[in-house]
Amino acid sequence: MAAFRAFLQGPMGFKTTHFWGPVSNCGFIAAGLVDLQKPPEMISRNMTAALCVYSGLFMRFAWMIRPRNYLLLASHATNESVQLYQLSRWAKSQGYSGQKKEEVKP
């Protein structure tokens, strides 16, 4: 009970933006996971790339602030992984995989 009370009253506690910021970022992760069910043609390259840059920048922010916000770092690292996977799905659907397709000869 004392540990929970220390969490509530601490600098990373339930009442601070150090907690609610990462929790709200889980919406990006959930949206990315739901989008895994959609066809790759529906993926927006620009939006996915913007989310990759956003998460990359904020991973650095979460690491550099004091006290370090590991929850924020984890949420952005997860979002970065999901968005990079989405970007790879888009690239494969556009033919950027690097593999040559066999031409069908009549």
C-alpha positions in Angstrom: 0.0 0.0 0.0 2.9 2.4 0.8 4.3 1.8 -2.7 1.0 2.6 -4.3 0.7 5.8 -2.2 4.2 6.8 -3.2 3.3 6.3 -6.8 0.2 8.5 -6.5 2.2 11.3 -4.8 5.5 10.9 -6.7 6.7 13.0 -9.7 5.6 10.2 -12.1 2.3 9.5 -10.4 -1.3 9.1 -11.5 -2.0 12.8 -11.1 0.7 14.1 -13.5 1.2 14.4 -17.2 4.1 12.0 -16.9 1.4 9.3 -16.5 -1.5 10.6 -18.7 0.7 11.6 -21.7 1.8 8.0 -22.3 -1.7 6.7 -21.6 -3.2 8.9 -24.2 -0.5 7.9 -26.7 -1.9 4.3 -26.5 -4.6 5.5 -28.8 -2.0 5.8 -31.6 -0.9 2.3 -30.9 -4.5 1.0 -30.9 -5.3 2.7 -34.1 -2.1 1.3 -35.8 -3.0 -2.2 -34.6 -6.5 -1.9 -35.9 -5.1 -0.7 -39.3 -3.2 -4.0 -39.6 -6.4 -5.6 -40.7 -6.9 -3.1 -43.6 -5.4 -3.7 -47.0 -2.0 -2.0 -47.6 -3.5 0.2 -50.4 -5.4 2.2 -47.8 -2.2 3.1 -45.8 -1.3 6.8 -46.0 2.4 7.0 -46.6 2.6 10.6 -45.5 0.7 10.1 -42.2 2.5 6.9 -41.4 5.9 8.6 -42.0 4.8 11.6 -39.9 3.9 9.3 -37.0 7.3 7.6 -37.3 9.1 10.9 -37.0 6.8 12.0 -34.2 7.4 8.9 -32.2 11.2 9.0 -32.9 11.5 12.6 -31.6 9.4 11.9 -28.5 11.4 8.8 -27.7 14.4 11.0 -27.4 12.4 13.5 -25.3 11.2 10.8 -22.9 14.8 9.7 -22.5 16.3 13.1 -21.9 13.8 14.6 -19.5 14.4 14.3 -15.7 13.1 12.2 -14.2 13.1 9.8 -17.2 9.7 8.8 -18.3 10.0 5.1 -19.2 6.3 4.8 -19.7 6.4 7.5 -22.4 9.4 5.9 -23.9 7.8 2.5 -24.1 4.6 3.9 -25.6 6.5 5.7 -28.4 8.8 2.8 -29.0 5.7 0.6 -29.5 4.1 3.1 -31.8 7.3 3.5 -33.8 7.3 -0.3 -34.3 3.7 -0.4 -35.4 4.1 2.5 -37.8 7.3 1.2 -39.3 5.6 -2.1 -39.9 2.7 -0.2 -41.6 5.2 1.7 -43.7 6.8 -1.6 -44.8 3.4 -3.0 -45.7 2.7 0.1 -47.8 6.2 -0.1 -49.5 5.7 -3.8 -50.4 2.3 -3.1 -51.9 3.8 -0.3 -54.0 6.6 -2.6 -55.3 9.5 -1.2 -53.2 10.4 -4.6 -51.8 13.4 -5.0 -54.1 12.3 -8.4 -55.4 11.7 -8.6 -59.1 8.3 -10.1 -60.0 8.4 -12.8 -62.6 6.8 -11.7 -65.9 4.2 -14.0 -67.2 5.0 -14.8 -70.8 2.2 -16.0 -73.1 
